[in-house]
Amino acid sequence: MRLADWQGAFIQALQADGDDSELLSMVNQREQSRLSVYRNNAFQALLNGLQTSFPVCQTVLGEGCFSQLAQQYCTAYPLNDANLNHYGAQFSQLLAKEIKQHQAFAGLEYLPELAALEWSLKQGYYAQNRTDFLQQPQVCKLERLGQLSEVQQQQAVLLLQPDMELLTCRYPVHRIWLKHQASADAVKYSQSQSDTSPLYLLTFRERFKTTFTLVSAAEALLLLAIKRGLSLGALTDADVDLNILPQLIQQGWIAGYRSMVTHDG
């Protein structure tokens, strides 16, 4: 028996709905009884990871309900990455599905967006360091943009900071998140924002902590266009307000740029 075969059977058996027949055929009777212990330990590790990623969601739902949803998530989305910090990317999708299907979740329609906010904040914390991002050979510092010819400038593609994520929300989930924080004043937000219009939340890392700020619709459109990889020339032709680009640069949201390689050089 190869080690790889044993490891594969063991991993399959630990899945929430995995087949344990192959593993059981490889071990003696005494060891078979330990499988349930391993399964429970594996689930507890995943549950702890989800609790760490979505603490406010757990508070809103209650520990018991959250644990049940976590069990469903583990069944639907088995772990395929050894880094637990990457586990939970589809949790907001599962919440949206469950809330739509079950009347018991009436009044919690905002929960998927809250989960998306919590996930974005956590991923921003573990995102690549900004200094390291600038060290990549394809990333150029903004200061060099002025040294390019007009044609080269039009071909340049601006790059957002690696720790940033833009969320579009129908619900004021930022206020719900703030209510569960010890220092709500650490986050910038405007109470004058209309509850009937979409909210645009920009999450980012600042001084080793992730936070967010509300941005305007114009800022959101420009940020999305930049994220899509449009060149400066394409941005000029797009339906975005380039007059606010200096403001985004001043905020430190633009990391640098990369040059598009064309036949014209």
Steps between C-alpha positions, in 0.01 A plus 500: 500500500639836397502790745319717245215246481464495877505879522242533224267252668545674835416844356195360320375335819530823698270691264155569641338272239812307408527127430694324775486148355845515341665626818324245720629222279857615569492508881426253776181492707653688793604793281163516321328628814722807500369628167203679658741681734710616206188612315380705794842658547512587130158666515590691816809638325289619206232636732760698695631639172152614393431648843821701473409621152136586573473601868222756450296257291529244780384758754198588287406137433588352837765235560270202441358623171842607378641155581224333296566728204872432536427126480306557178784710365759233578288246312445725198853641489761250621837637605745503207763736639721429799479868599179542703519877446383433144202286608162669489500684167153367406340540843303807393362299206382224731335757728320657203367160394384401849337836571310484172374148569404522869247735656680469834761743367247773421647837591857380450518567126803721565706211639670394173629855453619509860685174441655643184622801699652283772667276242641798313643643821670172587642448153629856500691426819679204340548665160844560356705773663487823299877536497544146371234564236703793366810280477343285229674555165177578315393770750629854445486784749260783423788750497625344177173563320598860427815380325304310235404628160135588438446175312660297779289679761183407311611136509576500873269298726453629853516247784303509824662416831505121554308524829203690357155368412187687390159378614162613368232465767123546511496499879690723749709208623779738599279631781420149619870415498584819689249422775701190585839671515671642806616816320245599241662841449797331331299461180408783268136509394229752425163485672354719227517210252154414371379155604318460166807535277782245458789522742858465385740376767872500435693270733875540543786446743628796698773482764476120525121510541225461242227758487261647246361827377193597302577629153280686255343342194745689278797373701360146490459508122857620452639244744310220325627614160857500631449156654379371162840590359400782266791706373512875552398541139201271549407681821488825305239348269309326779205644690706592808603826661877531462494833683494306828804287410741737683283457809535120483876536460516737797309248711769245420259265325700477178807282549669565167459399140609248242570560134299322233720338237385590151642466153555875499733465803 
